[in-house]
């Protein structure tokens, strides 16, 4: 299991377009990928789950990947977060 944190910098927060792009990236990996914000944990492969977490600008999120391609998945998520969130 590997984890990584990111801060949401988009003034609108994690809205539909980046949430959709994030879930599309996550489904490419076999590993389980969770997104945590505070006490809320959602499946990062679910755009509705991500939107339901109501992530705002300035929020800290954590990705948790667990599975055989977890290292590749976490690197891709870190790269995505640094460019898109």
Secondary structure by P-SEA (a helix, b strand, c coil): cbbbbbbbccccccccaaaaaaaaaaaccccbbbbbccccccccccaaaaaaacccccbbbbbbbbccaaaaaaaaaaaaaaccc
